[in-house]
């Protein structure tokens, strides 16, 4: 093989092999830990609560996860994308009530979506709003069943 032809062959081979090598080293998937689907229900004195935020805060380093309950009190937790799940490990949990305000127009008069703000008087007892006082702690693991968060006003 002439030298110019060999150089051209090596360049083409490098273009084909380099991306495969990079994928083998870095991996094809996401750069974070595997996320496990976590869902459940929230009740207060046995009654499902809607429009409350369930937050999971990791005991150690990691990202928190959040979910909003529907009218039946059901939620699904998200870490970086909607319903993507939670990394395996121990978590403290909090439950916080919110109000969905009216939509607010931007400078062009277009709606920017729902504006979230705290309720004037929370239906959730204050102790459940802080992970230090909530008493709610969960171990996220593969194949776990839906969580039932049972709050009481007493």
MISE-534104 format. One record per residue (C-alpha): residue number from 1; residue in one letter; x, z, y. Coordinates in steps of 0.001 Angstrom, whole numbers, plus 524288, in hexadecimal, padded with zeros to 5 digits. Example, Ala and Ser with C-alpha at 12.3 -4.5 7.8 and 13.67 -1.06 7.14 Angstrom:
<rotors>
vexpa | zagu | X | Z | Y
1 | a | 8300C | 81E78 | 7EE6C;
2 | s | 83566 | 81BE4 | 7FBDC;
</rotors>
This chain:
<rotors>
vexpa | zagu | X | Z | Y
1 | x | 80000 | 80000 | 80000;
2 | x | 80571 | 7FCA5 | 80D5E;
3 | x | 807C7 | 80832 | 81660;
4 | x | 7FCDA | 80490 | 82001;
5 | x | 7F33B | 80316 | 814CF;
6 | x | 7F742 | 81043 | 80F14;
7 | x | 7F584 | 816D5 | 81C49;
8 | x | 7E802 | 810A1 | 81DCC;
9 | x | 7E452 | 81534 | 8100A;
10 | x | 7E8E0 | 82322 | 812F4;
11 | x | 7E109 | 82371 | 81FA6;
12 | x | 7D4B3 | 81EF3 | 8189C;
13 | x | 7D6F3 | 828D9 | 80DC9;
14 | x | 7D8DE | 8339F | 817D2;
15 | x | 7CC2B | 82FE8 | 81EAC;
16 | x | 7C4EC | 830DF | 811B4;
17 | x | 7CB7D | 83D0A | 80C27;
18 | x | 7CCC3 | 84575 | 81864;
19 | x | 7BE10 | 847B8 | 81A73;
20 | x | 7BC62 | 84B58 | 80C24;
21 | x | 7C7E8 | 854C5 | 80CFE;
22 | x | 7C274 | 85B0B | 81960;
23 | x | 7B50A | 85CD4 | 812F7;
24 | x | 7BB59 | 862F5 | 806FD;
25 | x | 7C294 | 86CD9 | 80F59;
26 | x | 7B7D2 | 87010 | 8191B;
27 | x | 7ABF9 | 86E38 | 81062;
28 | x | 79FE0 | 8662E | 812BF;
29 | x | 79671 | 8712F | 815E6;
30 | x | 79493 | 87A2B | 82165;
31 | x | 79FA3 | 88274 | 82662;
32 | x | 79866 | 88F57 | 824C2;
33 | x | 79437 | 897B1 | 81942;
34 | x | 7895C | 89392 | 81006;
35 | x | 77C1C | 89757 | 8159A;
36 | x | 7715B | 89D27 | 80D0F;
37 | x | 762F1 | 89AEC | 81067;
38 | x | 75CF2 | 8A7D3 | 814F0;
39 | x | 74E76 | 8A93F | 817B3;
40 | x | 74457 | 8B3F1 | 817B0;
41 | x | 73938 | 8BA92 | 81ECC;
42 | x | 7380F | 8C4F8 | 82951;
43 | x | 72CC9 | 8CE93 | 829E3;
44 | x | 729B2 | 8D9DD | 832FA;
45 | x | 72160 | 8E453 | 82C88;
46 | x | 71DFD | 8DA6F | 821F6;
47 | x | 719A6 | 8CF98 | 82B58;
48 | x | 721A7 | 8C2FA | 82C82;
49 | x | 72780 | 8C11C | 83A1F;
50 | x | 72972 | 8B3EB | 84098;
51 | x | 732E8 | 8B018 | 84B53;
52 | x | 73D49 | 8BA1E | 84819;
53 | x | 74BA7 | 8B6E9 | 84676;
54 | x | 752AA | 8BBA8 | 83A4A;
55 | x | 76161 | 8BC6D | 83C6E;
56 | x | 76BAE | 8BECD | 831F6;
57 | x | 7789A | 8C404 | 83759;
58 | x | 78405 | 8C41C | 82DB7;
59 | x | 78A32 | 8D149 | 82A8E;
60 | x | 79779 | 8CAB4 | 82C10;
61 | x | 79C3B | 8BE43 | 832AB;
62 | x | 79310 | 8B2B8 | 8323B;
63 | x | 787DB | 8AC13 | 83909;
64 | x | 77A84 | 8B254 | 83AD9;
65 | x | 76E32 | 8AB6F | 83622;
66 | x | 7609F | 8AB37 | 83C31;
67 | x | 752C9 | 8A746 | 838C7;
68 | x | 74582 | 8A768 | 83F76;
69 | x | 73969 | 8AC10 | 83834;
70 | x | 72CF7 | 8A402 | 83744;
71 | x | 71ED4 | 8A8F7 | 83739;
72 | x | 72058 | 8ADE1 | 8292D;
73 | x | 72CC9 | 8B557 | 82CD1;
74 | x | 73560 | 8ABB4 | 82549;
75 | x | 74300 | 8A82C | 829CE;
76 | x | 74EB9 | 8A050 | 82566;
77 | x | 75C50 | 8A37C | 82A95;
78 | x | 7655E | 899F4 | 8316E;
79 | x | 773C5 | 89B68 | 834A3;
80 | x | 777A8 | 88E99 | 83B2D;
81 | x | 76C95 | 8852C | 837F5;
82 | x | 75E10 | 88720 | 83590;
83 | x | 75BB0 | 88DBD | 8285D;
84 | x | 769D0 | 88BD4 | 823EF;
85 | x | 76AE8 | 899A9 | 81E80;
86 | x | 77476 | 8A4FA | 81F28;
87 | x | 7823C | 8A74E | 819EA;
88 | x | 7837A | 8B06F | 80E46;
89 | x | 78609 | 8BEA4 | 811C6;
90 | x | 7803B | 8CB26 | 81756;
91 | x | 777FD | 8CAA8 | 823C9;
92 | x | 77111 | 8D3D0 | 82D15;
93 | x | 763D8 | 8CEBA | 8316F;
94 | x | 75BF1 | 8D018 | 83DDF;
95 | x | 74E30 | 8CBFD | 84170;
96 | x | 74AF3 | 8C8F3 | 84F92;
97 | x | 73E2B | 8C44F | 8556D;
98 | x | 73DBE | 8B904 | 85EFD;
99 | x | 733E0 | 8B1DB | 8673E;
100 | x | 73363 | 8A344 | 8687A;
101 | x | 73187 | 8A053 | 876D2;
102 | x | 72BA0 | 8943F | 87CA1;
103 | x | 733C5 | 887FD | 87CF3;
104 | x | 73BDF | 88679 | 8891E;
105 | x | 73D9F | 8792F | 88FB7;
106 | x | 74B56 | 8749B | 89327;
107 | x | 74F4A | 86DDF | 89FE6;
108 | x | 748CF | 86113 | 89BAE;
109 | x | 73C31 | 867FC | 897F5;
110 | x | 73EC3 | 866C4 | 88954;
111 | x | 73C4A | 87222 | 88027;
112 | x | 7487F | 8791A | 87B51;
113 | x | 74158 | 87FB5 | 87015;
114 | x | 73D68 | 88DBA | 86D90;
115 | x | 743C0 | 89831 | 875A9;
116 | x | 74677 | 8A46A | 86DB7;
117 | x | 74632 | 8B1C7 | 87428;
118 | x | 7445D | 8BFD2 | 86F87;
119 | x | 7368B | 8C4F4 | 86E4B;
120 | x | 7326E | 8CE68 | 878DB;
121 | x | 72E9F | 8D85C | 86E6B;
122 | x | 734BB | 8D61F | 8612B;
123 | x | 72C60 | 8D7A4 | 85515;
124 | x | 738C3 | 8DAC1 | 84D66;
125 | x | 73D4D | 8E8F5 | 84DD1;
126 | x | 74A13 | 8E996 | 85568;
127 | x | 75201 | 8EECC | 849EC;
128 | x | 750A9 | 8E1A5 | 842D2;
129 | x | 75650 | 8D9EA | 84E46;
130 | x | 76448 | 8DEFC | 84CCC;
131 | x | 76C52 | 8DD97 | 8406F;
132 | x | 77211 | 8EB38 | 8427C;
133 | x | 76494 | 8F185 | 84177;
134 | x | 75C35 | 8E7D6 | 839CB;
135 | x | 75F74 | 8ED42 | 82C59;
136 | x | 75E4D | 8DF46 | 8275D;
137 | x | 769A3 | 8DA6F | 81F1F;
138 | x | 76A08 | 8CF3F | 8154C;
139 | x | 773D7 | 8C929 | 80C06;
140 | x | 7730B | 8BA54 | 80C66;
141 | x | 7764D | 8B44C | 7FF44;
142 | x | 773DC | 8A7A1 | 7F82D;
143 | x | 7666A | 8A6AF | 7F1E2;
144 | x | 7608F | 8B21B | 7F964;
145 | x | 751D6 | 8B3E7 | 7FA31;
146 | x | 74A79 | 8B397 | 80740;
147 | x | 74C3C | 8BFF3 | 80F4E;
148 | x | 740DB | 8C8B0 | 81304;
149 | x | 7438C | 8CFEB | 81FBF;
150 | x | 73983 | 8DAC8 | 820B2;
151 | x | 7396B | 8E143 | 82E17;
152 | x | 73190 | 8ED41 | 831A2;
153 | x | 72D90 | 8F232 | 83F09;
154 | x | 72FF5 | 9004C | 83AED;
</rotors>
